[in-house]
Every structure is written in structure tokens, then in C-alpha cells.
Amino acid sequence: MQQKREILVTNALPFANGDIHLGHLLGYTQADIWVRFQRLLGNDVYYICADDTHGTPIMLKADALGITPEELIAKAHAAHSADFDSFYINFDNYYTTHSKENQALVEEIYLALQAENLIETKTIEQFYDETRKMFLPDRFIKGECPKCHAKDQYGDNCEVCGATYRPTELINPFSVVTGKTPVMRPSEHFFFKLSDPRCVAFLREFLEDKSRLQPEAANKMREWIGEEGDCKLSDWDISRDAPYFGFPIPNAENKYFYVWLDAPIGYFASFKNYCDKTGGIEFDRFVKREAAKEAGTEMVHFIGKDIMYFHTLFWPAMLNFSGHRVPSQYAINGFLTVDGSKMSKSRGTFITANSYISQNLDPEWLRYYFAAKSSAAIDDFDLNLEDFVNRVNADLIGKYINIASRTSRFIAKEFENTLGDIAPETAELIVSLKERAPRIQAGFEQRNFAASLREISQACDAVNEHFDQMKPWEVAKDEGKRELLQNLCTGYLEAFRILTLYLKPVIPVVAARVESFLNIAPLSYADLEQGLKAGHQVEPYTHLMTRLNRKDLDLLIEANKEALSTERKDSAQSAKSDKGKVEKVKADKEKSIQEKGAQADGDYITIDDFAKVDLRLGKVLECDFLEGSDKLLTFQVDLGEARPRTIFSGIRKFYEDPAALVGAYVVVVANLAPRKMRFGVSEGMILSASTDESLALLTSLGELKPGAKIS
């Protein structure tokens, strides 16, 4: 018998300065599914999270609202907790980094690193806002990108060309807080010596465990560290000057710990709070290096790729040299896009958890879709709304729920909800379902939920096909076959019980409804062989889940657009009472007028305009004439997404043999809004060059990976 595992699971800490949106929920849902699966196996899992509450943005937002930072983070905590509850993210403890436990642990780790001679002070030159009388973090400085000259870019990287740089390299920098030009001032800062040879050697050793990181993450980490003898790591600034909302650094006047030092320690603080509240759990066995090694406990981090740098370099080095255990494993997810594009407030696709629930959409639809497309890779995840509807209705409702729906009516009508023996005719089917368990478990364990759900979907197909072959509706017409009918339906409900166990980590609420319907105890893998028995009474069947209608998603998008309009109106009204904001509005208008003037004068567009167009390299998988049209060809194009895109192109007269285009690499406008036509929906545009007499598709000279971005 396999030994029971003890696992501390953490999720990335949401910042207490904004709403939980679907991009956040992807990572939380993946973690929750994995935790629920581990518990179904009988393992002990402690699932921990907290709000990330410190930093300049919190301080400034609270000041703008006329409340204290503590009041602001308390409101955020209540809102975040409600959002997580709505999506059945079942944390054992959801805490805050602004806590006595966290402050004590932060100081303990800092002093331990100091004792190891891994903390040093340096005087640096930093931008200072003379109006607000504060040093400015990188993200509170904007200006013109020194590489591509895009306007209004942050002080650490350009969102247009992707370049990274120092704030001092910005052209015409200004303070985001007041709009004023900042000045340079010296300040003494504290640094964690990540470039110390001891840290570098440790991180190289840390990488040797192949099970710790996804391959993409390990490769990126090697790139950050550099080759042997050519270390690229820099020391890490862990301090900020007053005024700052955070923990003060011991024995350092007007100096505070940078939020990214205390935030990950918040994992431990939340767990410490949980241990103290519940009793019986030894904190050190999961957190201290030697105690954890002796106990064999695990620690798994679920994070987004945007915070991978902090979690895979600074965090493990801090832990190791302060006597704490390092993560056993990371589960890193990519960004969420909607219909192939970044989430956008103007398009209504910046969808918050609250707006989804407010539209009365079932959160388990989204949990299922997230699971169905989660492959354990760090690739970005596309929420394709049409595919979302199809998968929920075809797979979850049409295959899985359908088994109980079509079987229960015979049990209720003919046998008053009483089961019989499992029919010999279904015995082989049930054995085959149980034989899938190791493959399903392997997928869940490796966080390749998509593989598990494919296996479950195939199992649902097998049950429905068996049902159709046995034709219970025909059997019900023969009075002499009543026992066979009862036993067949018992077998199908037993199959449904097994499938529910497999799906329980993904749709826990539906699973609980099934347990009530079948009148059984909560399912676990220990119950796999405990089948339904003759004479067992089930409850009357009630609908387990409704279908997802596309129009409901359209209403969600519209609601988010309306919310943006309200937000802009409120923002404009607020700006009227704030002189600094008024000046910025005027400056923005002047900038817009100048850019429009330049465009009118010379038919130019700005780099910002060009950046809105998402050009991708696509591989043509199929191409044919479109029946009923004398102008269009229909393409199936691979853009590196979960499924190929269908694209209609009005170039039929230029290609006598469309099949000749199969295998070609073409340039596709990937973020063009889908267009409904009488032949179907076209999901993009294929670019071409033409004269009056001829046309040629724009193709690639090199065969890159489908989906490669063109810039």
C-alpha cells in the first residue's frame, strides 16, 4: 500500500488592489483540482493562500479613497474570499500578509540571511517625486521607451516592444503619482546578495531535480542564471524608503521591506496561522529544512509565469540560506486570453469573477473548461467562447449528465427508484471503466488534466454506446424482461458513479448532487470497488446541470462593457476634483490630437495603433472550395491553439487547386473579431498582396512553430 503523502500546497497571492478575474482563476482552479484529487486518494493536503497586501500601490490607492491601507486591504480580503467561494476554491486558510505571523517570519529570515553575510547596503540613485515627497518604484515612473520610442511606458519594461531597461533610461520620464518630472536622489538600500557564489552554486544544484520544474521553466531559469563562469544574476534590492506600507526593517530608520520579500513568506505565515488555529499540525515539519527532510513532507507552489522569476530564484535562495525547506515542485501556468486576444476591458473580455457570477453562469462550466484544456505546460490558455459552449454542452451535459438523465427515468417509473443486481451485460463495461483509473490518476497527478478528461470523455462515450446498443426503451416494452431492465439500469448508474468519482475534483458540487441522488457517502478512490447493491434505494432524479447558452456569454461581455462605461464616468467625475488628474487628462487629449494630426497629414499610424494588430504565423491544414460560394475558399489553419481555426478568404478565382496550399505557412490577423456568414463563422484573416490581375498569399520563408508572433 502506498504511503500517505503530506503536502503543503500554496497558490499565488492575489494583490489586494484589484478584483479577481478569470486569468487569476485559471491558476486557482488548477490548484484546487489537484488538491481535491490528492484528497480523493487519501493524502493529507493543506491548501494555503493569502492576500498580498503591502507596497506603494496600496498606500496610494488608500490615500486617494480617503481610507487607511488597513481598511482597503480588509475590503479586498472580503471581496476576494467571496470570489473564491463562488468558484469553489476550497482553501484551508485564506489569510493576509499584513499579519503578526508574517512580520515575525520576515524578520527571522532576514536576520538569518544577515548572519550568513548575504545582506549588504549600497547607495543608489533613484527617481524622487518632489511634490509627493517620495521615492518612486519603477512602475510609478512612465516615459518614452528608449528602444522603440513608444509613449507612456513603465519604468522597467516596454509593453509595445518588450524591451527591459532601467527607469533612468526613459525619455521624458514623469511621475505616475503627480505627473511631474522626478529628480534623482541618492538613497541607501539593502540588497540580498543573489550573485554570491554560494547562491549561484545552490541554484544550479536546485535545477538538477528534474521533477521540480516544468522543462520550459527550468530552461528559462538556466538562461537567467547564465553559464558556468558567466553568472548573470544581480543582487536584489529588498528595501524601500518611507513613506511605504509594509514592515519596517529592524535597526534601519525609515526603511521598509520590499513587498516581494515579505509576500512569499506569507505562504508560511498563513500556514502558521492555520496550525495555531487548528492545533495538531507541526509547523516545522513542513517549513524547516531538516525537519521537513526527516518527515518527508512536500511543498508545491501553483503560480503564474509572470512571477516565476521571484519564485524560482530569490525565494528558494532565501529559504535555503535561512534554514528553511525549498519547494518540492512548481506548477506554473501561462496567461489567459479570450478568443485569441488579451483580456480587454473595451471588448468586455476582461471578465471578473464577480461579473461571471452576477450573470448567473455556473462556475463549474468554467472549472470543466479550464481542466479540459490544462496540459501541465506553461503555454498561454485561450478561453474560446464558442469552444467553451461546445465542450460544456457536448461533453459535460451531452455525454456525462446524459447517462443519469436517460437511465433514471426507467428506475423511477418502473422500479420506484430501487436498484437490482448489476446486469452481466454491463459487467465488462464496468470493468473497462475501472481499468481506466490508473491513466486518469496519472493525468491528474501530473496536472495534465486534459489527458484525464479525454480518458473520462471516452469512457462516457463507451457507456452511452452500450446504452444505445442494449436499447432499454425497447426492453421496457417486454413485461418478461423487467429484471433485465432493472439490472441494466443499475449497471449504467454504477458506471455513472465511477465516472462521477473521476470527475469529482473538477465539478465537486455536481458530484455532491450525484452522491445525494445515488444516496451514497462522499466518494473517494477507496470506494472504487464498492459498487451499488441490489435493493439500494436512490433518490428521485433532479437536474444536475443546465446547458450553457452562447447568448448568456454575450450578455456577460456586454455587462462588462457597460461596467467599463460606468467606471470611466466615475473616473472622469473624480478627476474634476483633482487638479493633478485634470492636468493629465488635458495632456492625454493633447497627445491624442497631435497623433491624429500626424496621421491626417501623412496617412501615418502610431506604433500603438500597429501594436493592436496581432499577426501570427499559421500552417494551412486544409483548403477547399466553399460550396455555395463562387468567391470564397475555406481554410483550416493551425495557429498553435487547442483547435485549428476556420477562415474564409475571398481568393477563389486566383487558385484553381486549393489543395496546393495545404502545408503552406501564411500570415493571419489573429485578433480580428469572428465574422458570422451564412456558411459559418470566419475566425481571422489571411493576408495577401494583390494587383488587379493577380494575387499571392503572404507566406513565411521559414517554417516556424504555428502561432509564432509576427512583429
C-alpha positions in Angstrom: 0.0 0.0 0.0 1.3 3.4 -1.0 2.4 5.6 1.9 0.1 8.6 2.6 1.7 11.8 1.4 1.7 15.1 3.4 1.6 18.1 1.1 1.6 21.8 1.7 0.0 23.5 -1.4 0.2 27.2 -2.0 -1.4 29.4 -4.6 0.0 32.8 -5.8 -1.1 35.6 -3.5 -3.6 38.0 -5.2 -2.7 41.6 -4.8 -5.2 43.5 -2.5 -5.5 46.3 -5.1 -7.9 44.8 -7.6 -10.6 42.3 -8.5 -10.1 38.5 -9.1 -10.5 37.9 -12.8 -10.7 34.8 -14.9 -6.9 35.0 -15.6 -6.3 34.6 -11.9 -9.0 31.9 -11.6 -7.1 29.7 -14.1 -4.3 29.1 -11.6 -6.5 28.8 -8.6 -8.8 26.3 -10.3 -5.9 24.2 -11.4 -4.5 24.1 -7.8 -7.9 23.3 -6.3 -8.5 20.4 -8.7 -5.1 19.0 -7.9 -5.7 19.3 -4.1 -9.1 17.7 -4.4 -7.7 14.8 -6.4 -4.9 14.2 -3.8 -7.6 14.1 -1.1 -9.6 11.6 -3.0 -6.5 9.4 -3.0 -6.4 9.7 0.8 -3.4 12.1 1.1 -3.2 14.8 3.7 -3.1 18.2 2.0 -3.1 21.7 3.5 -4.1 24.3 0.9 -3.0 27.8 1.8 -3.2 31.3 0.4 -3.4 34.9 1.5 -3.8 38.4 0.1 -0.6 40.2 -0.9 -1.2 43.5 1.0 1.9 45.7 1.0 3.5 48.2 -1.3 3.2 51.7 -2.8 0.1 51.0 -4.9 -1.9 50.0 -1.8 -0.7 53.1 0.1 -1.6 55.5 -2.7 -5.0 53.9 -3.5 -6.0 54.1 0.1 -4.9 57.7 0.3 -6.9 58.5 -2.9 -10.0 56.9 -1.3 -9.5 58.7 1.9 -9.2 55.5 4.0 -6.4 53.7 5.7 -4.4 50.9 4.0 -5.8 48.5 6.6 -9.3 49.4 5.7 -8.5 49.0 2.0 -7.0 45.5 2.4 -9.9 44.4 4.7 -12.3 45.2 1.9 -10.2 43.4 -0.7 -10.0 40.4 1.6 -13.7 40.1 1.9 -14.2 40.5 -1.9 -11.5 38.0 -2.8 -12.9 35.5 -0.2 -16.3 35.8 -1.7 -15.0 35.3 -5.3 -13.0 32.2 -4.3 -16.0 30.7 -2.5 -18.2 31.3 -5.6 -15.8 29.2 -7.7 -15.4 26.5 -5.0 -11.7 27.3 -4.5 -11.5 25.5 -1.1 -8.6 26.9 0.8 -7.9 25.6 4.3 -6.7 29.0 5.2 -7.1 32.3 3.3 -5.1 34.9 5.3 -3.2 38.2 4.8 0.5 39.1 4.5 -0.2 42.1 6.9 -0.1 39.9 10.0 2.0 39.4 13.1 2.9 35.9 12.0 4.3 37.2 8.7 6.2 40.1 10.3 7.9 37.6 12.8 8.8 35.2 10.0 10.1 38.0 7.7 12.4 39.3 10.4 13.6 35.8 11.3 14.5 35.1 7.7 16.1 38.5 7.1 18.3 38.2 10.3 19.3 34.7 9.3 20.4 35.9 5.9 22.2 38.8 7.5 24.1 36.3 9.8 25.1 34.4 6.6 26.6 37.7 5.3 24.1 37.7 2.4 22.8 41.2 3.1 24.7 44.3 2.2 23.9 48.0 1.8 24.6 50.2 -1.2 23.8 53.8 -2.1 21.8 54.1 -5.3 20.4 56.9 -7.4 16.7 56.8 -7.6 13.9 58.9 -9.0 12.2 61.1 -6.4 8.8 62.9 -6.6 9.4 66.3 -5.0 5.7 67.1 -4.9 4.7 63.9 -3.2 8.0 63.7 -1.3 8.6 60.0 -2.0 11.0 57.8 -4.0 9.2 56.2 -6.9 9.1 52.5 -7.6 9.7 51.5 -11.2 6.0 51.0 -12.0 5.3 54.5 -10.8 7.5 56.1 -13.4 6.5 56.4 -17.0 8.0 57.9 -20.2 9.1 57.2 -23.7 10.6 53.8 -24.4 14.4 54.3 -25.1 14.2 51.4 -27.7 11.1 51.8 -29.8 10.1 55.3 -28.6 6.5 54.2 -27.6 5.0 56.8 -25.3 3.6 56.2 -21.8 5.7 53.1 -20.9 6.6 51.9 -17.4 9.9 52.4 -15.8 11.0 48.8 -16.1 9.8 47.5 -19.4 8.0 48.5 -22.6 4.7 46.9 -23.3 4.9 47.6 -27.0 8.4 46.2 -28.0 9.0 44.1 -24.8 12.4 45.8 -24.1 13.6 45.9 -20.5 15.6 48.9 -19.1 16.3 51.0 -16.0 13.9 53.8 -15.1 16.8 56.3 -15.7 16.9 55.3 -19.4 13.3 56.5 -20.0 13.0 59.6 -22.3 11.0 62.4 -20.7 10.1 60.5 -17.5 7.2 61.6 -15.3 5.7 60.5 -12.0 2.6 58.4 -12.3 1.5 59.8 -8.9 1.6 63.6 -9.7 2.5 63.8 -13.4 5.6 65.9 -12.5 9.1 65.3 -13.7 11.0 63.4 -11.0 14.6 64.2 -9.9 17.4 61.9 -9.0 18.4 61.5 -5.3 20.7 59.1 -3.5 19.4 56.6 -1.1 20.9 53.8 0.9 19.2 50.4 0.1 19.6 46.9 1.4 20.4 44.1 -1.0 20.2 40.3 -0.9 23.4 39.0 -2.5 21.9 36.7 -5.0 25.1 36.9 -7.1 27.1 35.4 -4.2 28.9 32.2 -5.4 27.1 30.2 -2.7 23.7 31.3 -4.0 24.7 30.6 -7.6 26.0 27.1 -6.8 22.9 26.3 -4.8 20.5 27.4 -7.6 22.4 25.3 -10.1 22.0 22.3 -7.8 18.3 23.3 -7.3 17.8 22.8 -11.0 19.2 19.3 -11.1 15.9 17.9 -9.7 14.0 17.3 -13.0 10.7 16.8 -11.2 10.8 20.2 -9.5 10.1 22.4 -12.5 8.4 22.2 -15.9 11.0 21.9 -18.7 10.2 25.4 -20.0 10.7 26.9 -16.5 13.9 25.1 -16.0 15.3 26.3 -19.3 14.3 29.8 -18.5 15.9 29.6 -15.1 19.2 28.4 -16.7 19.0 31.4 -19.0 18.6 33.8 -16.1 21.5 32.2 -14.1 23.9 32.0 -17.1 26.6 29.5 -18.0 29.3 28.3 -15.6 31.8 31.1 -15.1 29.4 33.7 -16.6 26.8 34.4 -13.9 24.0 36.8 -15.0 22.4 37.2 -11.6 22.3 40.6 -9.9 21.9 41.4 -6.2 18.3 42.0 -5.3 17.1 45.3 -3.8 14.9 44.2 -0.8 14.3 47.7 0.8 12.1 50.7 0.1 12.1 54.2 1.6 9.4 55.8 3.7 6.6 56.5 3.1 5.7 52.9 2.4 3.0 50.4 3.6 4.9 47.4 4.8 7.1 46.0 7.6 10.0 48.2 8.9 13.5 46.7 8.6 14.9 46.0 12.0 17.6 48.6 13.1 17.1 50.7 9.9 15.4 54.0 10.3 12.7 54.8 7.6 13.5 51.6 5.7 10.9 49.0 4.8 11.0 45.5 3.4 10.1 45.4 -0.3 6.8 43.7 -0.8 8.3 40.9 -2.8 10.4 39.9 0.1 7.5 39.5 2.5 4.9 38.3 0.0 6.1 34.7 -0.5 6.9 34.4 3.2 3.2 35.0 3.6 2.7 31.3 2.5 4.4 30.2 5.7 2.6 32.9 7.7 -0.8 31.7 6.5 0.1 28.1 7.3 1.4 29.2 10.8 -1.9 30.9 11.4 -3.7 27.7 10.4 -1.6 25.5 12.5 -2.1 27.7 15.5 -5.9 27.8 15.0 -6.4 24.1 14.4 -3.7 22.5 16.6 -2.2 19.1 16.0 -0.2 20.2 12.9 3.6 20.6 13.4 4.6 23.8 11.5 8.3 23.0 11.4 7.7 19.6 9.7 6.6 21.4 6.6 8.7 24.6 6.8 12.1 24.0 8.4 14.7 22.4 6.2 15.9 19.5 8.4 12.5 18.8 10.0 10.8 18.6 6.6 13.5 16.4 5.2 13.2 14.0 8.0 9.4 14.0 7.8 9.3 13.6 4.0 6.7 16.4 3.6 6.2 18.2 0.3 5.6 21.8 -0.7 4.0 22.6 -4.0 3.6 26.1 -5.4 0.9 26.9 -8.0 1.9 30.3 -9.7 1.6 32.2 -12.9 4.5 32.6 -15.2 4.6 36.4 -14.6 6.0 35.8 -11.1 8.3 32.9 -11.9 11.4 35.0 -11.6 10.9 35.8 -8.0 9.7 32.3 -7.1 12.4 30.3 -8.7 15.5 32.5 -8.0 15.1 34.8 -5.0 12.6 32.7 -3.0 14.5 29.3 -2.9 17.8 31.0 -2.3 16.3 33.0 0.7 14.8 29.8 2.0 17.9 27.7 1.7 20.3 30.1 3.4 17.8 30.9 6.3 17.4 27.2 7.2 14.0 26.6 5.6 12.9 24.0 3.1 12.7 24.7 -0.6 9.7 23.9 -2.8 9.4 20.3 -3.9 7.5 21.2 -7.0 6.2 24.1 -9.0 3.1 24.2 -11.1 3.3 27.2 -13.4 0.5 28.4 -15.7 0.5 30.8 -18.6 -1.6 33.8 -19.3 -5.3 33.7 -20.2 -6.6 35.1 -23.5 -10.2 35.3 -24.6 -11.0 34.3 -28.2 -7.3 34.5 -29.0 -6.7 38.0 -27.7 -5.6 39.6 -24.4 -8.4 40.2 -22.0 -9.7 43.7 -22.8 -12.0 46.0 -20.9 -13.1 47.8 -24.1 -14.1 44.5 -25.7 -15.8 43.3 -22.5 -13.4 40.3 -22.2 -11.7 41.5 -19.0 -14.1 39.2 -17.1 -14.1 39.4 -13.3 -15.1 36.5 -11.1 -17.9 38.7 -9.7 -19.3 39.7 -13.1 -19.4 36.0 -14.1 -21.3 35.0 -11.1 -23.6 38.1 -11.3 -24.7 36.8 -14.7 -25.8 33.5 -13.1 -23.3 31.5 -15.0 -22.4 28.2 -13.5 -18.7 28.3 -12.1 -18.4 24.5 -12.8 -18.8 25.1 -16.5 -15.6 27.2 -16.3 -13.8 24.7 -14.0 -14.6 21.9 -16.5 -13.3 24.0 -19.5 -10.2 25.0 -17.6 -9.5 21.4 -16.8 -10.3 20.2 -20.3 -7.5 22.4 -21.7 -4.9 22.2 -19.0 -2.0 20.2 -20.2 0.6 21.0 -17.4 2.6 23.1 -19.9 3.3 26.9 -19.4 1.6 27.8 -22.7 -0.9 30.6 -22.6 -4.5 29.4 -22.3 -7.2 30.6 -24.7 -10.8 30.8 -23.5 -12.5 30.4 -26.8 -16.1 31.2 -26.1 -17.6 29.1 -28.9 -15.4 26.1 -27.9 -16.4 26.8 -24.3 -20.1 26.4 -25.1 -19.5 23.3 -27.3 -17.3 21.4 -24.7 -19.7 22.0 -21.8 -22.8 21.1 -23.8 -21.4 18.2 -25.8 -19.1 16.6 -23.3 -20.3 17.5 -19.8 -24.0 17.6 -20.5 -24.4 15.5 -23.6 -22.1 12.7 -22.6 -21.8 12.6 -18.8 -25.0 14.0 -17.4 -27.0 12.3 -20.1 -26.2 8.9 -18.6 -28.0 9.6 -15.4 -30.8 11.6 -17.1 -31.7 8.8 -19.5 -31.3 5.9 -17.0 -33.1 7.4 -14.0 -36.5 7.6 -15.7 -36.6 3.8 -16.0 -35.6 3.3 -12.4 -38.1 5.8 -11.2 -41.1 4.8 -13.4 -40.7 1.1 -13.4 -39.0 0.3 -10.0 -39.7 3.2 -7.7 -36.1 4.1 -7.5 -35.0 0.7 -6.3 -31.8 -0.9 -7.8 -31.3 -4.5 -8.8 -28.2 -6.5 -9.4 -25.7 -5.3 -12.0 -26.5 -7.0 -15.2 -23.9 -9.4 -16.6 -24.4 -7.5 -19.9 -22.8 -4.4 -18.2 -20.1 -6.2 -16.2 -17.5 -5.9 -18.9 -18.3 -2.3 -19.4 -17.8 -1.5 -15.7 -14.5 -3.4 -15.6 -13.3 -1.3 -18.5 -14.2 1.9 -16.7 -12.2 0.8 -13.6 -9.2 -0.1 -15.8 -9.0 3.5 -16.9 -8.4 4.6 -13.3 -4.5 4.5 -13.4 -4.4 6.6 -16.6 -6.9 9.1 -15.2 -5.0 9.3 -11.9 -1.7 9.8 -13.8 -3.1 12.7 -15.7 -4.4 14.4 -12.6 -1.1 13.7 -10.7 0.9 15.3 -13.5 -1.5 18.2 -13.7 -2.3 17.1 -17.3 -6.0 17.4 -16.6 -6.8 17.5 -20.3 -5.4 13.9 -20.6 -7.6 12.7 -17.7 -10.7 14.4 -19.1 -10.1 12.9 -22.6 -10.0 9.5 -20.9 -13.2 10.2 -19.0 -14.9 11.5 -22.1 -14.0 8.3 -24.0 -15.4 6.3 -21.0 -18.7 8.3 -21.2 -18.9 7.5 -24.9 -18.5 3.8 -24.1 -21.3 3.9 -21.6 -23.7 5.8 -24.0 -22.9 3.5 -26.9 -23.6 0.5 -24.7 -26.9 2.0 -23.6 -27.8 2.6 -27.3 -26.9 -1.0 -28.2 -29.0 -2.5 -25.4 -32.0 -0.2 -26.1 -33.5 -0.1 -22.6 -36.6 1.7 -24.1 -37.2 -1.5 -26.1 -36.6 -3.8 -23.2 -39.1 -1.8 -21.1 -41.9 -2.8 -23.6 -41.5 -6.5 -22.7 -43.0 -7.5 -19.3 -40.9 -10.6 -19.3 -37.7 -8.6 -19.2 -38.4 -6.4 -16.2 -35.5 -7.9 -14.3 -33.1 -7.3 -17.2 -34.3 -3.7 -17.4 -33.7 -3.1 -13.7 -30.3 -4.7 -13.8 -29.2 -2.9 -16.9 -30.1 0.5 -15.4 -28.3 -0.5 -12.2 -25.2 -1.2 -14.3 -25.5 2.2 -16.0 -25.9 4.0 -12.7 -22.9 2.1 -11.3 -20.9 3.3 -14.4 -22.2 6.9 -13.6 -21.0 6.5 -10.0 -17.5 5.6 -11.2 -17.4 8.5 -13.8 -18.5 10.9 -11.0 -15.6 9.8 -8.8 -13.2 10.5 -11.7 -14.8 14.0 -12.3 -15.2 14.9 -8.7 -12.0 17.1 -8.4 -13.3 19.2 -11.3 -17.0 19.5 -10.6 -17.3 19.0 -6.8 -20.8 20.5 -6.5 -22.3 18.3 -9.2 -20.5 15.4 -7.7 -22.2 16.2 -4.3 -25.6 16.3 -6.1 -24.9 12.9 -7.6 -23.9 11.5 -4.2 -27.3 12.7 -2.9 -29.1 11.3 -5.9 -27.4 7.9 -5.6 -27.9 8.1 -1.8 -24.2 7.2 -1.1 -21.5 8.5 1.1 -19.0 11.1 -0.4 -16.9 9.3 -3.0 -13.2 8.6 -2.8 -10.8 6.3 -4.6 -11.1 3.8 -1.7 -14.7 3.3 -2.9 -13.9 2.5 -6.5 -14.8 -1.2 -5.9 -17.7 -0.5 -3.6 -20.4 -0.8 -6.2 -24.2 -0.2 -5.9 -26.0 -3.2 -4.5 -29.4 -4.8 -5.2 -32.2 -3.3 -3.1 -30.4 0.0 -2.8 -32.8 3.0 -2.9 -31.8 6.1 -4.9 -33.4 9.5 -4.6 -35.7 10.9 -7.2 -33.6 12.4 -10.0 -33.4 16.1 -10.3 -31.5 18.1 -13.0 -27.8 18.1 -12.2 -26.6 20.8 -14.5 -28.1 23.1 -17.2 -26.8 23.7 -20.7 -24.6 26.8 -21.4 -26.1 29.2 -24.0 -23.9 31.4 -26.0 -26.3 34.3 -25.6 -25.5 34.2 -21.9 -21.8 34.7 -22.6 -22.7 37.6 -25.0 -24.7 39.2 -22.1 -21.6 38.8 -19.9 -19.5 40.6 -22.4 -22.0 43.4 -22.8 -22.3 43.7 -19.0 -18.5 44.1 -18.7 -18.6 46.8 -21.4 -21.3 48.6 -19.5 -19.3 48.3 -16.3 -16.3 50.0 -18.1 -18.5 52.9 -19.2 -19.6 53.4 -15.6 -16.0 53.1 -14.4 -14.9 55.8 -16.9 -17.7 58.1 -16.0 -16.9 57.8 -12.3 -13.2 58.3 -13.1 -14.0 61.4 -15.1 -16.1 62.9 -12.3 -13.4 62.1 -9.8 -10.8 63.7 -12.0 -12.7 67.0 -11.9 -12.0 67.3 -8.2 -8.3 66.5 -8.5 -6.1 69.2 -10.1 -3.3 66.8 -10.9 -5.6 64.4 -12.7 -7.2 67.2 -14.7 -3.7 68.2 -16.0 -3.1 64.6 -17.0 -6.4 64.4 -18.9 -5.5 67.6 -20.8 -2.1 66.2 -21.6 -3.6 63.0 -22.9 -6.1 64.9 -25.1 -3.2 67.0 -26.5 -1.2 63.9 -27.2 -4.3 62.3 -29.0 -4.8 65.4 -31.1 -1.2 65.5 -32.1 -1.2 61.8 -33.1 -4.4 62.2 -35.1 -2.9 65.3 -36.8 0.2 63.4 -37.8 -1.9 60.6 -39.2 -4.1 63.0 -41.2 -1.0 64.8 -42.5 0.8 61.8 -43.8 -1.5 58.8 -43.5 0.6 57.5 -40.7 -0.4 55.3 -37.8 1.4 55.3 -34.5 3.3 52.3 -33.0 0.4 52.0 -30.5 -2.0 51.5 -33.4 0.2 48.9 -35.0 0.6 47.0 -31.7 -3.2 46.4 -31.6 -2.9 44.1 -34.7 -1.9 40.5 -33.6 -0.2 38.9 -36.6 0.5 35.2 -36.2 2.1 32.5 -38.4 -0.4 29.8 -39.3 0.0 26.5 -41.0 -2.7 25.5 -43.6 -4.0 22.1 -42.7 -6.9 22.0 -45.2 -8.0 24.2 -48.0 -11.0 23.7 -50.3 -13.7 25.4 -52.4 -16.7 26.5 -50.3 -19.9 25.0 -51.6 -22.4 27.7 -52.4 -19.9 30.5 -53.0 -18.0 31.5 -56.2 -15.7 33.8 -54.3 -14.6 32.0 -51.1 -12.1 29.3 -50.1 -12.4 27.7 -46.7 -9.2 27.1 -44.7 -8.4 25.1 -41.6 -5.3 26.9 -40.1 -3.2 25.8 -37.2 -2.2 28.8 -35.0 -0.8 26.7 -32.2 -4.1 26.7 -30.4 -6.2 23.9 -29.0 -8.0 23.5 -32.3 -7.5 24.8 -35.9 -9.3 28.0 -36.9 -11.8 28.1 -39.8 -11.1 31.1 -42.0 -13.0 32.1 -45.2 -11.0 34.0 -47.8 -12.3 35.7 -51.0 -9.5 34.5 -53.2 -11.1 31.6 -55.0 -10.6 32.9 -58.5 -6.8 33.0 -58.1 -6.5 29.4 -57.1 -7.6 26.6 -59.4 -6.2 23.9 -57.0 -6.8 24.9 -53.3 -5.2 21.7 -52.1 -1.8 23.1 -53.3 -1.9 25.5 -50.4 -2.0 22.7 -47.8 1.2 22.8 -45.7 1.9 26.5 -46.6 2.8 28.9 -43.7 0.6 32.0 -44.0 0.3 35.3 -42.1 -3.0 35.6 -40.1 -4.6 38.5 -38.4 -5.4 36.5 -35.2 -7.3 39.1 -33.2 -9.8 40.1 -35.9 -13.3 39.7 -34.5 -15.0 36.5 -35.7 -17.4 37.2 -38.5 -20.7 35.3 -38.9 -21.5 34.4 -42.5 -24.2 32.2 -44.0 -21.6 29.4 -44.4 -20.4 29.6 -40.8 -18.0 31.7 -38.7 -14.7 33.0 -40.1 -12.1 33.3 -37.3 -9.4 35.5 -38.7 -8.0 37.0 -41.9 -5.2 35.5 -44.1 -3.1 38.3 -45.6 -2.2 38.6 -49.3 -0.7 41.0 -51.8 -2.6 41.8 -55.0 -2.8 43.8 -58.2 -5.9 44.0 -60.4 -4.8 40.8 -62.3 -3.0 38.6 -59.7 -2.8 37.8 -56.0 -0.4 35.9 -53.8 -0.7 34.9 -50.2 1.9 36.3 -47.8 3.8 33.2 -46.8 6.8 32.6 -44.5 10.3 31.8 -45.8 10.9 29.7 -42.7 8.8 27.1 -41.1 8.5 28.4 -37.5 6.1 27.0 -34.9 2.4 27.7 -35.8 1.2 30.7 -33.7 4.6 32.4 -33.8 4.0 36.2 -33.3 5.0 38.5 -36.2 6.4 41.8 -35.2 
